[in-house]
Amino acid sequence: MNIENICASLKKLAEDGADAISRAGDVLVVSHIDADGLTAAGVICTALSRRGIDHTPLFFKQLTKNELEIIADAGSDLVVFTDLGSGMIREISALGIKAIIADHHRPGSSERCGEIVHINPHLLGGDGATQISGSGTAFLLANALGKNEDLSALAVVGAVGDLQDLSSGRLVGLNRRIIETGSRAGVLSFGPDIKLFGKQTRPVFKMLEYSTDPYIPGLSGDEEACISFLKEIIKLRGERWRRWIDLDQDERARVVSALIRHGLRSGIPGFRLERLVGEVYTLTREREGTELRDASEFSTLLNATARYGHSRIGLDVCLGDRDGALEEARLLLSQHRQNLLNGIKLVKERGLVQLSNIQYFDAGEDILDTIVGIVAGMVFQIADRSKPILAFASTPDGMLKVSARGTQDLVRAGLDLSRAVSASAGEVGGAGGGHSIAAGATIPPQNRDEFLSIIDRIVGEQLNRNRSA
């Protein structure tokens, strides 16, 4: 099915969901604790508020039978799941929960179950890893509820936070329809620019110093080297250190050209022009020079709230609080950045364990289970890119969190981490899923080595199957 048909079918499902919402007395909004989940909840909660519909938000790291029983006991007329739920559709139905699922993860079942409206691109032949995010499916539902085109900006933040622009250097598929909607509504602008994090808020030399995706050899992690590099190209200071947004177009072009030459001279595999320059998304109604102006920085700010148990702060920012909630989020962001740097340092010191087809590190309790996947993705720039990375971290309830990360090159070679992680976790008494390029699971800690053996074999079969085709 082509994109136009998928879009039309998803909109029809969203209309069915809107009809169900309009008949509900109160709604429970259940979402995931990452940037995509927070923006998805923000989109739906705003749309419900505009319709005067009573609602309560609730956030989870993952859905298990225990969480579903909590949701069922809440006794709401209707539950709207955003950015999760597709993997537990049978269990949701079995508990008699009347629900709408607006998700983009690979479904556990394609069957129609009970009184559930299931809005998911995978059911229609689409791709939830690159074509639309959880906040995107939530936006379709919100748009069916009323005139909510302005909420497209939050949906784009969620898609960028879900790294859906990674493979092409821009958002594609159904995401483009959302971008176009935001542009027409005057809440979003987009165009080519440098992809490094911190364009709005960091001095240019800090933007280079903290760059891990892409990793810039000789510059990343070295403040003095970054200052020396840039002094030959642009004026670094005015009244204060200059940010990327303070540079004119000619200065920006000179920096990008110099970075490309530097990367090519380094000879480091994986340093590509498309990783450095691509399409960026600006929220035009947000104040310039703040984290909320740039979709990438906005998504990182949100991750810094929910992943530390402060989902409500992130949601309040999505709902428009630019005072107390935003200041609290900024404090959490500072802590989040330090934790990521500490995590990367830890992995560098301990190193990665190499198996035949995967590489992994076990952080134990030294990296939070809510951010170990982010650390794994950042470590990729200094790791063997021919194998996916698996990261382990202990959870507060005594289980073992697994986060798996791949590259677009590996996915093109046949890697499907969603299937590999799900199958491996299931064989050792755990559960998991996700996308082909990024997936996660929870397993019993005593079964870690067995899990590693199984997933190493499955990943090898996936990659070897494609090589022999």
C-alpha positions as CSV (number, residue, x, y, z in Angstrom):
1,M,0.0,0.0,0.0
2,N,1.4,3.4,-0.9
3,I,1.8,6.4,1.4
4,E,-1.4,8.1,0.2
5,N,-3.5,5.0,0.9
6,I,-1.8,4.4,4.3
7,C,-2.5,8.0,5.2
8,A,-6.1,7.8,4.2
9,S,-6.6,4.5,6.1
10,L,-5.0,5.9,9.2
11,K,-7.2,9.0,9.1
12,K,-10.3,6.8,8.8
13,L,-9.1,4.8,11.9
14,A,-8.5,8.2,13.7
15,E,-12.0,9.3,12.9
16,D,-13.3,6.0,14.4
17,G,-11.2,6.8,17.5
18,A,-12.6,10.4,17.6
19,D,-16.1,9.1,17.6
20,A,-15.3,6.8,20.5
21,I,-13.8,9.7,22.5
22,S,-16.8,11.9,21.8
23,R,-19.0,9.4,23.5
24,A,-16.8,8.9,26.6
25,G,-17.4,10.6,29.8
26,D,-13.8,10.5,31.0
27,V,-10.6,9.4,29.3
28,L,-7.4,7.9,30.7
29,V,-4.4,8.8,28.6
30,V,-1.6,6.2,28.9
31,S,1.8,7.0,27.3
32,H,5.5,6.1,27.2
33,I,8.3,7.8,29.1
34,D,10.3,9.3,26.3
35,A,10.1,12.3,24.1
36,D,7.8,10.6,21.6
37,G,5.5,9.4,24.4
38,L,5.4,12.8,26.1
39,T,4.7,14.7,22.9
40,A,2.0,12.1,22.0
41,A,0.4,12.6,25.4
42,G,0.7,16.4,25.0
43,V,-1.0,16.3,21.7
44,I,-4.0,14.2,23.0
45,C,-4.4,16.0,26.3
46,T,-4.5,19.3,24.5
47,A,-7.0,18.1,22.0
48,L,-9.2,16.6,24.8
49,S,-8.9,19.9,26.8
50,R,-10.1,21.9,23.8
51,R,-13.1,19.6,23.6
52,G,-13.8,19.9,27.3
53,I,-13.4,16.2,27.9
54,D,-12.2,15.1,31.3
55,H,-8.9,13.2,31.2
56,T,-6.1,11.9,33.3
57,P,-2.5,11.2,32.0
58,L,-0.5,8.2,33.2
59,F,3.0,7.2,32.1
60,F,4.8,3.8,32.1
61,K,8.3,2.6,31.0
62,Q,6.6,-0.4,29.5
63,L,3.3,-2.2,29.6
64,T,3.0,-5.5,31.5
65,K,0.1,-7.4,32.8
66,N,0.5,-5.6,36.2
67,E,0.4,-2.2,34.6
68,L,-2.7,-3.2,32.5
69,E,-4.5,-4.3,35.7
70,I,-3.8,-0.9,37.2
71,I,-5.3,0.7,34.1
72,A,-8.3,-1.6,34.2
73,D,-8.9,-0.8,37.9
74,A,-8.9,2.9,37.2
75,G,-12.4,2.5,35.8
76,S,-12.3,5.1,33.0
77,D,-14.8,5.1,30.2
78,L,-12.1,4.9,27.7
79,V,-8.3,4.5,27.6
80,V,-6.2,6.2,24.9
81,F,-2.8,4.5,24.6
82,T,-0.2,6.6,22.9
83,D,3.3,5.4,21.8
84,L,2.6,2.0,23.4
85,G,0.0,-0.6,23.5
86,S,0.3,-2.4,20.2
87,G,2.4,-5.1,21.6
88,M,-0.2,-5.9,24.3
89,I,-3.4,-5.7,22.3
90,R,-4.6,-9.2,23.2
91,E,-4.0,-8.6,26.9
92,I,-5.8,-5.2,26.7
93,S,-8.8,-6.9,25.1
94,A,-8.8,-9.8,27.6
95,L,-9.2,-7.3,30.5
96,G,-12.2,-5.8,28.8
97,I,-10.5,-2.4,28.5
98,K,-12.3,-0.1,26.0
99,A,-9.4,1.5,24.2
100,I,-7.9,3.5,21.4
101,I,-4.2,2.6,20.6
102,A,-2.3,5.3,18.7
103,D,1.1,3.6,18.3
104,H,3.8,3.0,15.8
105,H,5.6,0.0,17.2
106,R,5.3,-3.4,15.6
107,P,2.0,-5.0,16.8
108,G,1.8,-8.1,18.8
109,S,-1.3,-9.1,16.8
110,S,-2.9,-7.8,13.6
111,E,-6.3,-9.1,14.7
112,R,-9.2,-6.8,15.6
113,C,-9.7,-7.3,19.4
114,G,-12.8,-6.3,21.3
115,E,-13.7,-2.6,21.5
116,I,-10.3,-1.4,20.4
117,V,-9.5,1.1,17.7
118,H,-6.0,0.4,16.6
119,I,-4.2,3.2,14.8
120,N,-0.8,1.8,13.6
121,P,1.0,2.1,10.3
122,H,2.3,-1.5,10.4
123,L,-1.3,-2.8,10.1
124,L,-1.4,-1.2,6.7
125,G,2.0,-2.1,5.3
126,G,3.7,1.1,6.6
127,D,6.8,1.5,8.7
128,G,6.6,2.8,12.2
129,A,10.4,3.3,12.5
130,T,10.7,5.9,9.8
131,Q,7.3,7.0,8.4
132,I,5.4,8.1,11.5
133,S,6.0,8.2,15.2
134,G,3.7,7.6,18.2
135,S,3.1,11.4,18.5
136,G,2.3,11.3,14.7
137,T,-0.4,8.8,15.1
138,A,-1.7,10.7,18.2
139,F,-1.7,13.9,16.0
140,L,-3.9,12.1,13.4
141,L,-6.3,11.3,16.3
142,A,-6.2,14.8,17.6
143,N,-6.9,16.3,14.2
144,A,-9.9,14.0,13.8
145,L,-11.2,15.5,17.2
146,G,-11.1,19.1,16.0
147,K,-9.0,21.9,14.5
148,N,-5.7,21.0,16.0
149,E,-3.2,21.6,13.1
150,D,-0.9,23.6,15.4
151,L,-0.2,20.4,17.4
152,S,1.8,19.2,14.4
153,A,4.8,20.9,15.9
154,L,4.8,18.6,18.9
155,A,4.3,15.6,16.6
156,V,7.5,16.6,14.7
157,V,9.4,17.0,18.1
158,G,8.3,13.4,18.9
159,A,9.4,12.1,15.5
160,V,12.8,13.7,15.8
161,G,13.1,12.4,19.4
162,D,12.4,9.0,18.0
163,L,15.3,9.5,15.5
164,Q,13.0,9.0,12.5
165,D,15.1,11.5,10.5
166,L,18.2,9.5,11.0
167,S,18.2,7.3,8.0
168,S,17.5,9.9,5.3
169,G,18.7,13.1,7.0
170,R,15.1,14.3,7.0
171,L,11.7,13.1,8.0
172,V,9.9,11.0,5.4
173,G,6.7,9.2,4.7
174,L,3.7,10.2,6.7
175,N,5.9,12.5,8.7
176,R,6.1,14.8,5.7
177,R,2.3,15.3,5.7
178,I,2.6,16.4,9.3
179,I,5.5,18.8,8.5
180,E,3.5,20.3,5.7
181,T,0.5,20.8,8.0
182,G,2.7,22.5,10.6
183,S,4.2,24.8,7.9
184,R,0.7,25.8,6.7
185,A,-0.4,26.4,10.3
186,G,2.6,28.7,10.8
187,V,4.0,26.7,13.8
188,L,6.9,25.0,12.0
189,S,9.7,25.8,9.5
190,F,12.2,23.4,8.0
191,G,15.2,23.4,5.8
192,P,18.8,22.3,5.4
193,D,21.3,23.1,8.2
194,I,24.0,21.5,10.3
195,K,22.6,18.6,12.3
196,L,24.7,19.0,15.4
197,F,22.9,19.4,18.7
198,G,22.8,22.8,20.4
199,K,22.3,25.2,17.6
200,Q,20.0,27.4,19.7
201,T,21.7,27.2,23.1
202,R,25.4,26.3,22.9
203,P,28.4,28.3,21.9
204,V,29.6,26.9,18.5
205,F,32.8,25.4,20.0
206,K,30.7,23.6,22.6
207,M,28.4,22.3,19.9
208,L,31.4,20.7,18.3
209,E,32.9,19.5,21.5
210,Y,29.8,17.6,22.6
211,S,29.1,16.1,19.1
212,T,28.9,12.4,19.3
213,D,26.5,11.8,16.4
214,P,28.5,12.2,14.2
215,Y,31.6,11.7,16.2
216,I,34.2,14.3,14.9
217,P,37.7,12.8,15.2
218,G,40.1,15.2,16.8
219,L,37.3,17.6,17.9
220,S,34.6,15.7,19.8
221,G,35.4,15.8,23.5
222,D,38.3,18.3,23.1
223,E,37.3,21.9,24.0
224,E,40.7,23.4,23.2
225,A,40.9,21.7,19.8
226,C,37.4,23.0,18.9
227,I,38.2,26.5,19.8
228,S,41.5,26.3,17.8
229,F,39.7,24.8,14.8
230,L,37.0,27.5,14.7
231,K,39.3,30.5,15.3
232,E,40.7,29.9,11.9
233,I,37.2,30.1,10.3
234,I,35.0,32.5,12.2
235,K,34.9,35.1,14.9
236,L,34.0,33.2,18.1
237,R,33.1,36.0,20.4
238,G,31.0,39.2,20.3
239,E,29.7,40.4,23.6
240,R,29.5,36.7,24.5
241,W,30.4,33.4,22.9
242,R,28.6,33.1,19.6
243,R,26.0,30.3,19.0
244,W,25.2,28.7,15.7
245,I,22.1,30.9,15.4
246,D,24.3,34.0,15.7
247,L,26.3,33.2,12.6
248,D,25.4,34.4,9.2
249,Q,25.0,32.1,6.2
250,D,28.5,32.6,4.9
251,E,30.0,31.8,8.3
252,R,27.9,28.7,8.6
253,A,28.9,27.5,5.1
254,R,32.6,28.0,6.0
255,V,32.3,25.9,9.2
256,V,30.4,23.1,7.4
257,S,33.0,23.0,4.6
258,A,35.9,22.9,7.0
259,L,34.2,20.1,9.0
260,I,33.7,18.0,5.9
261,R,37.4,18.5,4.9
262,H,38.4,17.6,8.4
263,G,36.3,14.5,8.5
264,L,37.6,13.3,5.1
265,R,41.2,13.8,6.1
266,S,40.6,11.8,9.3
267,G,39.7,8.7,7.3
268,I,37.4,7.5,10.0
269,P,34.6,5.2,8.5
270,G,31.1,6.5,9.1
271,F,31.9,10.2,8.9
272,R,29.5,11.2,6.1
273,L,28.1,14.4,4.8
274,E,24.5,13.3,5.4
275,R,25.3,12.8,9.1
276,L,26.5,16.4,9.4
277,V,24.0,18.3,7.3
278,G,20.3,17.6,6.8
279,E,16.9,18.9,7.3
280,V,16.2,20.7,10.7
281,Y,12.9,21.7,12.2
282,T,12.2,25.0,13.9
283,L,9.2,25.7,16.1
284,T,8.5,29.2,15.0
285,R,6.2,30.2,17.9
286,E,8.9,29.4,20.5
287,R,11.4,32.0,21.6
288,E,14.7,32.0,19.7
289,G,17.7,30.9,21.7
290,T,15.8,28.4,23.8
291,E,15.7,24.6,23.8
292,L,12.1,24.7,22.6
293,R,12.9,26.5,19.3
294,D,14.7,23.5,17.8
295,A,13.0,20.1,17.6
296,S,16.1,18.1,18.5
297,E,16.8,20.2,21.6
298,F,13.2,20.1,22.6
299,S,13.1,16.3,22.4
300,T,16.3,16.1,24.5
301,L,14.8,18.4,27.1
302,L,11.7,16.1,27.3
303,N,13.8,12.9,27.6
304,A,15.6,14.6,30.6
305,T,12.3,14.8,32.5
306,A,10.4,11.5,31.8
307,R,13.5,9.2,32.1
308,Y,14.1,10.5,35.6
309,G,10.6,9.9,36.9
310,H,9.3,13.5,36.1
311,S,6.9,12.8,33.2
312,R,4.5,15.4,34.5
313,I,7.0,18.2,34.2
314,G,7.7,17.2,30.6
315,L,4.0,16.9,29.8
316,D,3.4,20.4,31.4
317,V,6.1,21.8,29.0
318,C,4.3,20.2,26.1
319,L,1.0,21.7,27.3
320,G,2.5,25.2,27.3
321,D,4.0,25.9,30.7
322,R,6.9,28.2,30.0
323,D,7.6,29.2,33.7
324,G,8.0,26.7,36.5
325,A,7.8,23.5,34.5
326,L,10.3,24.7,31.9
327,E,12.8,25.8,34.6
328,E,12.5,22.4,36.3
329,A,13.0,20.7,33.0
330,R,16.2,22.7,32.4
331,L,17.6,21.6,35.7
332,L,16.8,18.0,34.8
333,L,18.4,18.5,31.4
334,S,21.7,19.6,33.0
335,Q,21.7,16.5,35.2
336,H,20.8,14.3,32.1
337,R,23.7,15.6,30.1
338,Q,26.1,14.9,32.9
339,N,24.7,11.4,33.3
340,L,25.2,10.7,29.6
341,L,28.8,11.9,29.7
342,N,29.4,9.7,32.7
343,G,27.8,6.7,30.9
344,I,30.0,7.2,27.9
345,K,33.1,7.5,30.0
346,L,32.2,4.3,31.9
347,V,31.8,2.3,28.6
348,K,35.1,3.7,27.3
349,E,36.9,2.6,30.5
350,R,35.3,-0.9,30.6
351,G,35.2,-1.5,26.8
352,L,32.7,-3.5,24.8
353,V,32.6,-7.3,24.9
354,Q,32.8,-8.7,21.3
355,L,30.8,-11.7,20.3
356,S,30.6,-13.1,16.7
357,N,27.7,-10.9,15.6
358,I,27.0,-8.4,18.4
359,Q,28.9,-6.3,20.9
360,Y,27.7,-5.4,24.4
361,F,28.3,-3.8,27.7
362,D,26.7,-4.5,31.1
363,A,26.4,-1.3,33.2
364,G,24.8,-3.0,36.1
365,E,23.5,-0.2,38.4
366,D,26.1,2.3,37.2
367,I,23.9,3.6,34.4
368,L,20.1,4.1,34.8
369,D,18.0,1.6,32.9
370,T,16.0,4.6,31.5
371,I,19.0,6.1,29.7
372,V,21.3,3.1,29.0
373,G,19.8,2.9,25.4
374,I,20.7,6.5,24.7
375,V,24.3,5.8,25.9
376,A,24.4,2.7,23.7
377,G,23.5,4.8,20.7
378,M,26.1,7.5,21.5
379,V,28.8,4.9,22.0
380,F,28.3,3.7,18.4
381,Q,30.4,6.5,17.0
382,I,33.5,5.0,18.7
383,A,32.6,1.3,18.4
384,D,32.6,-1.4,15.7
385,R,29.8,-0.3,13.3
386,S,29.6,-3.7,11.7
387,K,27.8,-5.1,14.7
388,P,24.8,-3.9,16.7
389,I,25.4,-2.8,20.3
390,L,23.5,-4.4,23.3
391,A,23.4,-2.6,26.6
392,F,22.3,-4.1,30.0
393,A,21.3,-2.2,33.1
394,S,19.7,-3.3,36.3
395,T,16.1,-2.2,37.0
396,P,14.7,-1.2,40.4
397,D,12.5,-4.3,40.5
398,G,15.5,-6.6,40.1
399,M,15.2,-7.4,36.4
400,L,17.6,-6.7,33.6
401,K,16.9,-4.0,31.0
402,V,18.2,-4.7,27.5
403,S,18.6,-1.9,25.0
404,A,19.8,-2.8,21.5
405,R,20.9,-0.3,18.9
406,G,21.9,-0.8,15.2
407,T,22.8,1.4,12.3
408,Q,21.0,2.1,9.0
409,D,23.7,0.2,7.2
410,L,23.1,-2.9,9.3
411,V,19.3,-2.6,8.8
412,R,19.9,-2.4,5.1
413,A,22.0,-5.6,5.5
414,G,19.1,-7.5,7.1
415,L,19.2,-6.6,10.8
416,D,15.8,-6.5,12.5
417,L,16.4,-5.9,16.2
418,S,12.7,-5.9,17.0
419,R,12.3,-9.5,15.9
420,A,15.7,-10.5,17.3
421,V,15.2,-9.0,20.7
422,S,11.6,-10.1,21.0
423,A,12.4,-13.7,20.1
424,S,15.5,-13.9,22.3
425,A,13.7,-12.4,25.3
426,G,10.8,-14.7,24.9
427,E,13.0,-17.8,25.1
428,V,14.5,-16.7,28.4
429,G,11.3,-15.7,30.2
430,G,11.4,-12.0,29.2
431,A,9.5,-9.7,26.8
432,G,10.6,-7.1,24.3
433,G,10.2,-5.4,21.0
434,G,10.6,-2.1,19.2
435,H,12.0,-1.2,15.8
436,S,14.5,-2.8,13.4
437,I,17.1,-0.3,14.3
438,A,16.4,0.0,18.0
439,A,14.7,-2.3,20.4
440,G,14.5,-3.2,24.1
441,A,13.5,-5.9,26.5
442,T,13.3,-6.9,30.1
443,I,14.7,-10.3,31.1
444,P,15.6,-12.2,34.3
445,P,19.2,-11.3,35.2
446,Q,20.3,-14.9,35.7
447,N,19.4,-15.5,32.0
448,R,21.7,-12.8,30.5
449,D,24.3,-15.2,29.0
450,E,21.7,-17.4,27.5
451,F,20.0,-14.4,26.0
452,L,23.3,-13.2,24.6
453,S,23.9,-16.6,23.0
454,I,20.5,-16.7,21.4
455,I,20.5,-13.1,20.0
456,D,24.1,-13.4,18.7
457,R,22.9,-16.4,16.7
458,I,19.7,-14.7,15.4
459,V,21.5,-11.5,14.4
460,G,24.1,-13.6,12.6
461,E,21.3,-15.5,10.7
462,Q,19.7,-12.2,9.7
463,L,22.9,-10.7,8.4
464,N,24.2,-13.9,6.7
465,R,20.8,-14.5,5.1
466,N,21.1,-11.1,3.3
467,R,24.7,-11.7,2.3
468,S,23.9,-15.0,0.7
469,A,20.8,-13.7,-1.1
